Amino acid sequence: MKLLVIGGGPAGVSAALQGAELGAQVTLVERKRVGGTSINEGPAPVRTLARAARLARDARSWETFGLRGSAPQVDVGAAVANAMRVADYSHDVKRMSDYIAGCGVEVVQGVGEAWFVDEHTIRIADGREFSADAIVIAVGGHAGRLPIPGAELALTYEDIRELRELPVSTVVVGGSDTGCQLASILVDFGSQVTVLEFADRIKPRSDRDVSAGLTAAFEAKGMRVVTGTRASGIERAGDVFLVHHVKDGVTHTEAADLVFFAVGWPGNADLLRPETIGLRTQRGYVTVDDRLVSNLEHIFAAGDATGLSMLVPSARQQGLIAAENAVMGTRRRNTHEIVPTGSFTDPEYGSVGLTEEEAKARYDCEVAIVRYDDLLRPVVDARSGGFCKLIVESNRRYILGAHVLGEYSAEIIQMVATCMATNMRIEQLAELQFAFPTFTEAVGMAAQKCVRQLGIARLAQQWSELRPQAGPAADRPDTG
């Protein structure tokens, strides 16, 4: 059969390769170059900048370790250029396009816009048309902008590659994952940063302890975090921008050299003119069922174009499922209950599964928290602000969720996700022997603590857990 994949990001590449693996004749059409936002503009380049910011932060702690010398100066233009090196690596060194073509996929990239002319056919700007028996839409999304006066004056995630100088002051509108990452990088580089968030806390979908800990850490660096506020307009005033926002009915104004929007990621599906063929979309996302099938049975969608789980690992998995369902007709279901997430802010955070609030609304559960100043490795590294939280269902003793704040959180959370995927019970996790001294020890200590709280085994407290003062406050995270 013929399979047409529209979009060459993580979802589209996975769908194309899987389709070819299953014996389909596959064509992959990409308007720019394969790799999508995650390689070319998004996570790879931005996390390279986060690495530079982390090095700048570490340099400021040299004297703690008995090191002498001047801390390096930040050259933003050079840091951005290095970030683009990482993006180019996939193309110039790994030769991604050649690899995909070598797997039997016809790769058509750099074509600009594409649109449907009938239910099985798309046309591109140069007049060429591509038809197939089944289609996977993996066109991703784009940085959103608020519908306010002066919105065009703000930059977005996609504009970072154009940054050449460090702004003295920055306002980031939006305090979820992207906004927190941008704010963290800029403040570590030395910019004066203000974050404006509409919800009552930054990272509003995360566990509340993660939100609180991240806020405390940001404010300790001198960042201003303003929550419960609505941006109402942006205007230029000489060399600066004025960002107006409304909090509790009162209008406030922030002046800044640069303004960044981090206010959502609408889908790109409407660019395909779906109304031409009656394909249902909402806010640019293709409406799909749990098998990633649209209202047209031969058209599937995967990745950010579905609006389901806006994460690279989810996009890859959805690409595989969509291609398999399109080619084999097995109707494999898409699930994303256990998807570890993490962000390279400073401090990092990682999460998987339910938040404490979600878990307690649905289950009888136990919560155990271990602070990083109870571990040797964080103290060694002078990064003892952070915690590891495990949430466990009391009766069957399965892990419902985990949330980590501090160094290496994005790596630590992967291990907990593996335990969850294998249905490991908390007492089994408590018996694992973790390398010493490591940050990952916090997971084992939290598991042991939970076992004691549940009364399912008699485990002695570790010496590192003993505190001068006991009480409820001692069990809550403290990132100071």
RODO-2510 file (C-alpha; in nm, 4 decimals, decimal comma):
residues 480
     n   res          X          Y          Z
     1     m     0,0000     0,0000     0,0000
     2     k     0,0991     0,3637    -0,0322
     3     l     0,1452     0,5680     0,2850
     4     l     0,1864     0,9458     0,2818
     5     v     0,3340     1,1123     0,5912
     6     i     0,2963     1,4898     0,6132
     7     g     0,5522     1,6447     0,8463
     8     g     0,9073     1,5374     0,9252
     9     g     0,9392     1,5924     1,3011
    10     p     0,9745     1,3089     1,5555
    11     a     0,6216     1,1796     1,4903
    12     g     0,6499     1,1977     1,1124
    13     v     0,9947     1,0386     1,0926
    14     s     0,8843     0,7559     1,3237
    15     a     0,5696     0,7004     1,1173
    16     a     0,7622     0,6984     0,7891
    17     l     1,0283     0,4559     0,9115
    18     q     0,7697     0,2263     1,0694
    19     g     0,5569     0,2318     0,7566
    20     a     0,8553     0,1303     0,5461
    21     e     0,9491    -0,1371     0,7980
    22     l     0,5986    -0,2836     0,7598
    23     g     0,6309    -0,2974     0,3824
    24     a     0,4440     0,0135     0,2709
    25     q     0,5571     0,2434    -0,0088
    26     v     0,6165     0,5589     0,1963
    27     t     0,6514     0,9244     0,0983
    28     l     0,7509     1,1783     0,3628
    29     v     0,6732     1,5432     0,2819
    30     e     0,8278     1,8170     0,4993
    31     r     0,7882     2,1906     0,4430
    32     k     1,1341     2,2792     0,5872
    33     r     1,3883     2,0119     0,6742
    34     v     1,3354     1,6855     0,8574
    35     g     1,3871     1,6888     1,2311
    36     g     1,1036     1,9247     1,3157
    37     t     1,1005     2,1744     1,5989
    38     s     1,2653     1,9329     1,8429
    39     i     1,5882     1,9182     1,6407
    40     n     1,5938     2,2400     1,4415
    41     e     1,4462     2,5048     1,6708
    42     g     1,3305     2,3539     1,9966
    43     p     1,4546     2,1164     2,2637
    44     a     1,7963     2,0325     2,1155
    45     p     1,9145     2,3941     2,0610
    46     v     1,7432     2,5344     2,3708
    47     r     1,8831     2,2642     2,5954
    48     t     2,2259     2,3365     2,4540
    49     l     2,1746     2,6950     2,5731
    50     a     2,0614     2,5541     2,9078
    51     r     2,3930     2,3694     2,9270
    52     a     2,5787     2,6981     2,8734
    53     a     2,3657     2,8599     3,1444
    54     r     2,4457     2,5717     3,3794
    55     l     2,8188     2,6157     3,3189
    56     a     2,7880     2,9874     3,3921
    57     r     2,6064     2,9034     3,7149
    58     d     2,8685     2,6479     3,8158
    59     a     3,1476     2,8967     3,7531
    60     r     2,9988     3,1226     4,0180
    61     s     3,0462     2,8433     4,2763
    62     w     3,4158     2,7814     4,2077
    63     e     3,5305     2,9324     4,5364
    64     t     3,3102     2,6887     4,7299
    65     f     3,5384     2,4112     4,6060
    66     g     3,8608     2,5993     4,6620
    67     l     3,9017     2,7094     4,3025
    68     r     4,0288     3,0561     4,2137
    69     g     3,9933     3,2597     3,8993
    70     s     3,7534     3,4815     3,7149
    71     a     3,4197     3,3438     3,6032
    72     p     3,3712     3,3475     3,2239
    73     q     3,1745     3,6192     3,0501
    74     v     2,8626     3,5171     2,8602
    75     d     2,8770     3,5654     2,4823
    76     v     2,5132     3,5075     2,3882
    77     g     2,5814     3,5159     2,0147
    78     a     2,8459     3,2443     2,0469
    79     a     2,6215     3,0396     2,2775
    80     v     2,3380     3,0566     2,0234
    81     a     2,5766     2,9607     1,7440
    82     n     2,6831     2,6564     1,9444
    83     a     2,3180     2,5655     1,9977
    84     m     2,2683     2,5725     1,6220
    85     r     2,5688     2,3405     1,5880
    86     v     2,3694     2,0785     1,7733
    87     a     2,0746     2,1290     1,5389
    88     d     2,3022     2,0997     1,2348
    89     y     2,4714     1,7876     1,3741
    90     s     2,1693     1,5729     1,2884
    91     h     2,1891     1,6896     0,9284
    92     d     2,5582     1,7498     0,8546
    93     v     2,7080     1,4632     1,0560
    94     k     2,4341     1,2089     1,1148
    95     r     2,2813     1,2821     0,7713
    96     m     1,9269     1,2196     0,8912
    97     s     1,7657     1,2633     0,5497
    98     d     2,0013     1,0142     0,3856
    99     y     1,9340     0,7619     0,6593
   100     i     1,5566     0,7923     0,6183
   101     a     1,5865     0,7603     0,2409
   102     g     1,8154     0,4598     0,2871
   103     c     1,5358     0,2883     0,4771
   104     g     1,3188     0,3015     0,1672
   105     v     1,1305     0,6257     0,2302
   106     e     1,0903     0,8864    -0,0430
   107     v     1,1924     1,2120     0,1322
   108     v     1,0562     1,5377    -0,0097
   109     q     1,1631     1,8351     0,2016
   110     g     1,1868     2,2121     0,1742
   111     v     0,8567     2,2260    -0,0131
   112     g     0,6830     2,5043     0,1811
   113     e     0,3104     2,4778     0,2410
   114     a     0,1005     2,1769     0,1424
   115     w    -0,2754     2,1349     0,1286
   116     f    -0,5423     1,8791     0,0543
   117     v    -0,6999     1,8719    -0,2892
   118     d    -0,8989     1,5555    -0,2155
   119     e    -0,9194     1,2944     0,0588
   120     h    -0,6142     1,1058    -0,0686
   121     t    -0,4040     1,3817    -0,2257
   122     i    -0,2035     1,6871    -0,1226
   123     r    -0,0498     1,9556    -0,3429
   124     i     0,2649     2,1563    -0,2686
   125     a     0,3630     2,5061    -0,3817
   126     d     0,5473     2,3966    -0,6979
   127     g     0,2375     2,2145    -0,8222
   128     r     0,3439     1,8584    -0,7487
   129     e     0,0849     1,6296    -0,5978
   130     f     0,1239     1,3263    -0,3736
   131     s    -0,1446     1,0625    -0,3272
   132     a    -0,1698     0,7575    -0,1017
   133     d    -0,4046     0,4945     0,0313
   134     a    -0,3501     0,6156     0,3870
   135     i    -0,2161     0,9402     0,5318
   136     v    -0,0479     1,0269     0,8621
   137     i    -0,0626     1,3955     0,9551
   138     a     0,2349     1,4931     1,1702
   139     v     0,2644     1,8646     1,1001
   140     g     0,3384     1,9668     1,4596
   141     g     0,2556     2,3065     1,6027
   142     h     0,3882     2,6581     1,6481
   143     a     0,4473     2,9089     1,9254
   144     g     0,1253     3,0810     2,0255
   145     r     0,0662     3,4533     2,0695
   146     l    -0,1859     3,6223     2,2924
   147     p    -0,4611     3,8198     2,1154
   148     i    -0,3576     4,1497     2,2745
   149     p    -0,2430     4,4852     2,1342
   150     g     0,1270     4,4792     2,0493
   151     a     0,1527     4,1001     2,0453
   152     e     0,3714     4,1223     1,7339
   153     l     0,6413     4,2971     1,9403
   154     a     0,7123     3,9854     2,1469
   155     l     0,9531     3,7096     2,0533
   156     t     0,8773     3,3393     2,0872
   157     y     1,0605     3,0126     2,1386
   158     e     1,1263     3,0063     1,7625
   159     d     1,3181     3,3370     1,7682
   160     i     1,5944     3,2331     2,0064
   161     r     1,8328     3,1551     1,7203
   162     e     1,8270     3,5266     1,6315
   163     l     1,9420     3,6387     1,9773
   164     r     2,2828     3,8088     1,9582
   165     e     2,3091     4,0108     2,2795
   166     l     2,2010     3,9462     2,6346
   167     p     1,9034     4,1673     2,7240
   168     v     1,9540     4,3632     3,0438
   169     s     1,5940     4,2882     3,1359
   170     t     1,3403     4,0376     3,0040
   171     v     0,9719     3,9717     3,0570
   172     v     0,8567     3,6162     2,9893
   173     v     0,4804     3,5894     2,9476
   174     g     0,3841     3,2344     3,0429
   175     g     0,5201     3,0228     3,3272
   176     s     0,4765     2,6658     3,2075
   177     d     0,7554     2,4435     3,0719
   178     t     0,8773     2,6644     2,7892
   179     g     0,8485     2,9892     2,9831
   180     c     1,0331     2,8476     3,2826
   181     q     1,3122     2,7164     3,0608
   182     l     1,3594     3,0507     2,8870
   183     a     1,3458     3,2414     3,2147
   184     s     1,5954     3,0074     3,3800
   185     i     1,8472     3,0335     3,0946
   186     l     1,8273     3,4115     3,0778
   187     v     1,8574     3,4679     3,4528
   188     d     2,1614     3,2380     3,4710
   189     f     2,3162     3,4329     3,1828
   190     g     2,2666     3,7505     3,3879
   191     s     1,9463     3,9093     3,2584
   192     q     1,6920     4,0576     3,5006
   193     v     1,3870     3,8379     3,4428
   194     t     1,0193     3,8780     3,5272
   195     v     0,7748     3,5928     3,4641
   196     l     0,4042     3,6704     3,4229
   197     e     0,1718     3,3713     3,4635
   198     f    -0,2082     3,3738     3,4307
   199     a    -0,2602     3,0773     3,6676
   200     d    -0,2154     3,0961     4,0434
   201     r     0,1297     2,9351     4,0159
   202     i     0,3989     2,8628     3,7604
   203     k     0,3950     2,5114     3,6190
   204     p     0,0205     2,4942     3,6954
   205     r    -0,0178     2,1360     3,5704
   206     s     0,2693     2,0054     3,7813
   207     d     0,2666     1,8821     4,1362
   208     r     0,2236     2,1777     4,3693
   209     d     0,5491     2,1062     4,5507
   210     v     0,7376     2,1288     4,2204
   211     s     0,5727     2,4636     4,1459
   212     a     0,6490     2,5970     4,4932
   213     g     1,0074     2,4725     4,4933
   214     l     1,0799     2,6100     4,1468
   215     t     0,9315     2,9471     4,2428
   216     a     1,1460     2,9643     4,5560
   217     a     1,4596     2,8753     4,3606
   218     f     1,3853     3,1311     4,0891
   219     e     1,3177     3,4071     4,3398
   220     a     1,6391     3,3239     4,5256
   221     k     1,8226     3,4121     4,2032
   222     g     1,6509     3,7490     4,1879
   223     m     1,3831     3,6547     3,9340
   224     r     1,0394     3,8103     3,9806
   225     v     0,7534     3,5635     3,9507
   226     v     0,4086     3,7221     3,9212
   227     t     0,1159     3,4792     3,9160
   228     g    -0,2582     3,5319     3,8820
   229     t    -0,2037     3,8054     3,6268
   230     r    -0,3210     3,8594     3,2675
   231     a    -0,1056     4,0313     3,0048
   232     s    -0,3194     4,2987     2,8392
   233     g    -0,0884     4,4758     2,5959
   234     i     0,2657     4,5530     2,4813
   235     e     0,3979     4,8811     2,3498
   236     r     0,7353     5,0256     2,2573
   237     a     0,8651     5,3222     2,4574
   238     g     1,2002     5,4345     2,3208
   239     d     1,4530     5,1541     2,3636
   240     v     1,2343     4,9363     2,5848
   241     f     0,9020     4,7575     2,5719
   242     l     0,6226     4,8120     2,8193
   243     v     0,4196     4,5041     2,9135
   244     h     0,0852     4,5844     3,0720
   245     h    -0,0807     4,3196     3,2867
   246     v    -0,3842     4,3072     3,5117
   247     k    -0,3727     4,1480     3,8583
   248     d    -0,6684     4,1632     4,0965
   249     g    -0,8305     4,4265     3,8770
   250     v    -0,5283     4,6584     3,8900
   251     t    -0,3139     4,7281     3,5830
   252     h     0,0630     4,7064     3,6275
   253     t     0,3429     4,7766     3,3791
   254     e     0,6794     4,6060     3,3387
   255     a     0,9581     4,7623     3,1295
   256     a     1,2008     4,5301     2,9521
   257     d     1,4526     4,5128     2,6706
   258     l     1,2908     4,1959     2,5352
   259     v     0,9553     4,0245     2,5749
   260     f     0,9049     3,6527     2,5153
   261     f     0,5710     3,4773     2,4707
   262     a     0,5482     3,1202     2,6034
   263     v     0,1705     3,0881     2,5939
   264     g     0,0882     2,7609     2,4265
   265     w     0,1544     2,5549     2,1183
   266     p    -0,1394     2,5522     1,8709
   267     g    -0,1414     2,2830     1,6049
   268     n    -0,0586     2,3359     1,2374
   269     a    -0,3239     2,1091     1,0878
   270     d    -0,5386     2,3998     0,9650
   271     l    -0,2602     2,4921     0,7213
   272     l    -0,3535     2,1790     0,5255
   273     r    -0,6984     2,3261     0,4468
   274     p    -0,8766     2,0353     0,6174
   275     e    -1,2182     2,1876     0,5491
   276     t    -1,1655     2,0999     0,1816
   277     i    -1,2116     1,7324     0,2601
   278     g    -1,4226     1,7553     0,5768
   279     l    -1,1411     1,6648     0,8128
   280     r    -1,2261     1,7711     1,1680
   281     t    -0,9823     1,9920     1,3558
   282     q    -0,9931     2,2079     1,6665
   283     r    -0,7456     2,4895     1,7362
   284     g    -0,5234     2,3473     1,4661
   285     y    -0,5252     1,9944     1,6108
   286     v    -0,6636     1,6939     1,4239
   287     t    -0,9479     1,5342     1,6184
   288     v    -0,8563     1,1667     1,6681
   289     d    -0,9752     0,8691     1,8712
   290     d    -0,7604     0,6500     2,0949
   291     r    -0,6233     0,4741     1,7855
   292     l    -0,5141     0,8066     1,6334
   293     v    -0,7756     0,7799     1,3574
   294     s    -0,9479     1,0981     1,2407
   295     n    -1,3108     1,1219     1,1316
   296     l    -1,1849     0,9984     0,7913
   297     e    -1,0894     0,6345     0,8415
   298     h    -0,7789     0,6444     0,6186
   299     i    -0,6322     0,9598     0,7769
   300     f    -0,4367     0,9356     1,1011
   301     a    -0,2498     1,1940     1,3078
   302     a     0,0463     1,1830     1,5453
   303     g     0,2559     1,4129     1,7619
   304     d     0,1775     1,7737     1,8412
   305     a    -0,0777     1,7794     1,5589
   306     t    -0,3099     1,5776     1,7853
   307     g    -0,2800     1,8061     2,0903
   308     l    -0,2765     1,4970     2,3146
   309     s     0,0671     1,4826     2,4757
   310     m     0,2994     1,7566     2,3568
   311     l     0,6204     1,5661     2,4234
   312     v     0,8894     1,4261     2,1942
   313     p     0,8715     1,0675     2,3321
   314     s     0,4937     1,0708     2,2939
   315     a     0,5277     1,1989     1,9370
   316     r     0,7640     0,9162     1,8465
   317     q     0,5359     0,6567     2,0005
   318     q     0,2288     0,8004     1,8306
   319     g     0,4109     0,7955     1,4966
   320     l     0,4766     0,4237     1,5379
   321     i     0,1163     0,3533     1,6377
   322     a    -0,0356     0,5645     1,3606
   323     a     0,1794     0,3968     1,0949
   324     e     0,1048     0,0498     1,2252
   325     n    -0,2679     0,1163     1,2317
   326     a    -0,2579     0,2711     0,8857
   327     v    -0,0666    -0,0164     0,7274
   328     m    -0,1711    -0,3221     0,9275
   329     g    -0,5180    -0,2281     1,0413
   330     t    -0,4458    -0,3653     1,3901
   331     r    -0,6042    -0,0637     1,5580
   332     r    -0,3401    -0,0392     1,8285
   333     r    -0,4428     0,2022     2,1042
   334     n    -0,2511     0,5121     2,2061
   335     t    -0,1878     0,5554     2,5783
   336     h     0,0248     0,8043     2,7673
   337     e    -0,0299     0,7348     3,1367
   338     i     0,3397     0,6697     3,2014
   339     v     0,5369     0,9366     3,0197
   340     p     0,8303     1,0821     3,2138
   341     t     0,8822     1,4525     3,1594
   342     g     1,1628     1,6820     3,2604
   343     s     1,2944     2,0285     3,1966
   344     f     1,6452     2,1688     3,1947
   345     t     1,5686     2,4622     3,4152
   346     d     1,7871     2,5408     3,7136
   347     p     1,6896     2,3579     3,9235
   348     e     1,5715     2,0793     3,6960
   349     y     1,2439     1,9068     3,7602
   350     g     1,1012     1,5749     3,6498
   351     s     0,7598     1,4147     3,6826
   352     v     0,5740     1,0984     3,5895
   353     g     0,2212     0,9825     3,6619
   354     l    -0,0275     1,1580     3,8873
   355     t     0,0304     1,4637     4,1016
   356     e    -0,0382     1,4352     4,4740
   357     e    -0,3617     1,6288     4,4312
   358     e    -0,4794     1,4057     4,1442
   359     a    -0,3843     1,0857     4,3257
   360     k    -0,5637     1,1756     4,6492
   361     a    -0,8787     1,2596     4,4543
   362     r    -0,8892     0,9081     4,3072
   363     y    -0,7107     0,6734     4,5485
   364     d    -0,6247     0,6012     4,9062
   365     c    -0,2549     0,6759     4,8840
   366     e     0,0628     0,7381     5,0780
   367     v     0,3144     1,0139     5,0047
   368     a     0,6814     1,0056     5,0985
   369     i     0,9251     1,2924     5,0463
   370     v     1,3026     1,2906     5,0801
   371     r     1,4905     1,6179     5,0813
   372     y     1,8191     1,6443     4,8984
   373     d     2,0008     1,7801     5,2019
   374     d     1,9492     1,4303     5,3487
   375     l     2,1758     1,2836     5,0785
   376     l     2,5531     1,3011     5,0595
   377     r     2,5887     1,3575     4,6837
   378     p     2,3863     1,6832     4,6691
   379     v     2,5897     1,8144     4,9615
   380     v     2,9121     1,7132     4,7836
   381     d     2,8003     1,9023     4,4741
   382     a     2,6755     2,2006     4,6769
   383     r     2,3311     2,1469     4,5209
   384     s     2,1325     2,0336     4,8228
   385     g     1,8163     2,2245     4,7363
   386     g     1,5632     1,9770     4,6032
   387     f     1,3532     1,6725     4,6837
   388     c     1,2110     1,3442     4,5597
   389     k     0,8422     1,2645     4,6152
   390     l     0,6797     0,9240     4,5643
   391     i     0,3025     0,8731     4,5633
   392     v     0,1873     0,5155     4,6252
   393     e    -0,1541     0,3492     4,6188
   394     s    -0,2013     0,2175     4,9724
   395     n    -0,3756    -0,1135     4,9034
   396     r    -0,1947    -0,2605     4,6028
   397     r     0,1210    -0,0570     4,6726
   398     y     0,1862     0,0479     4,3128
   399     i     0,3545     0,3783     4,2374
   400     l     0,1013     0,6331     4,1124
   401     g     0,3383     0,9219     4,0556
   402     a     0,6803     1,0671     4,1247
   403     h     0,8094     1,4241     4,1251
   404     v     1,1698     1,5335     4,1557
   405     l     1,3215     1,8804     4,1842
   406     g     1,6972     1,9329     4,1711
   407     e     2,0056     1,8167     3,9846
   408     y     1,9650     1,5357     3,7282
   409     s     1,5881     1,5242     3,7752
   410     a     1,5221     1,4479     3,4084
   411     e     1,7419     1,1383     3,4364
   412     i     1,6197     1,0241     3,7787
   413     i     1,2537     1,0302     3,6770
   414     q     1,3197     0,7836     3,3926
   415     m     1,4099     0,5161     3,6435
   416     v     1,0886     0,5661     3,8401
   417     a     0,8894     0,5499     3,5149
   418     t     1,0505     0,2133     3,4405
   419     c     0,9463     0,0845     3,7816
   420     m     0,5914     0,2023     3,7167
   421     a     0,5791     0,0414     3,3717
   422     t     0,6819    -0,2948     3,5188
   423     n     0,4231    -0,2704     3,8006
   424     m     0,6933    -0,2792     4,0661
   425     r     0,5527    -0,2529     4,4171
   426     i     0,6957     0,0007     4,6567
   427     e     0,8540    -0,2662     4,8825
   428     q     1,0438    -0,4035     4,5809
   429     l     1,1735    -0,0581     4,4969
   430     a     1,2759    -0,0133     4,8608
   431     e     1,4981    -0,3220     4,8354
   432     l     1,6960    -0,2022     4,5330
   433     q     2,0588    -0,1200     4,6074
   434     f     2,1467     0,2185     4,4615
   435     a     2,5007     0,3327     4,3926
   436     f     2,6523     0,5597     4,6589
   437     p     2,6755     0,8558     4,6612
   438     t     2,4225     0,9516     4,3942
   439     f     2,1148     1,1684     4,3533
   440     t     1,9165     0,8569     4,2581
   441     e     1,9509     0,7311     4,6148
   442     a     1,6646     0,9678     4,6951
   443     v     1,4246     0,7341     4,5136
   444     g     1,5288     0,4379     4,7283
   445     m     1,5115     0,6424     5,0465
   446     a     1,1641     0,7687     4,9567
   447     a     1,0530     0,4115     4,8855
   448     q     1,1860     0,2937     5,2244
   449     k     1,0139     0,5833     5,3948
   450     c     0,6866     0,4946     5,2253
   451     v     0,7192     0,1294     5,3293
   452     r     0,7569     0,2394     5,6914
   453     q     0,4599     0,4755     5,6654
   454     l     0,2423     0,1983     5,5201
   455     g     0,3549    -0,0431     5,7917
   456     i     0,4249    -0,3244     5,5455
   457     a     0,7813    -0,3876     5,6624
   458     r     0,9993    -0,2920     5,9564
   459     l     1,2844    -0,0916     5,8085
   460     a     1,5230     0,1107     6,0202
   461     q     1,5629     0,4752     5,9336
   462     q     1,8879     0,5607     5,7604
   463     w     2,1235     0,7858     5,9548
   464     s     2,0923     1,0548     5,6895
   465     e     1,7181     1,0809     5,7470
   466     l     1,7463     1,1717     6,1134
   467     r     1,6689     1,5353     6,1884
   468     p     1,7197     1,7495     6,4990
   469     q     1,3510     1,8420     6,4989
   470     a     1,0707     1,6108     6,3950
   471     g     0,7261     1,7193     6,2805
   472     p     0,5171     1,7752     5,9699
   473     a     0,7323     2,0635     5,8488
   474     a     1,0343     1,8347     5,8328
   475     d     0,8675     1,6218     5,5690
   476     r     0,7876     1,8999     5,3234
   477     p     1,0215     2,0025     5,0432
   478     d     1,2578     2,2924     5,1021
   479     t     1,4674     2,4166     4,8146
   480     g     1,6302     2,7014     4,9973
***
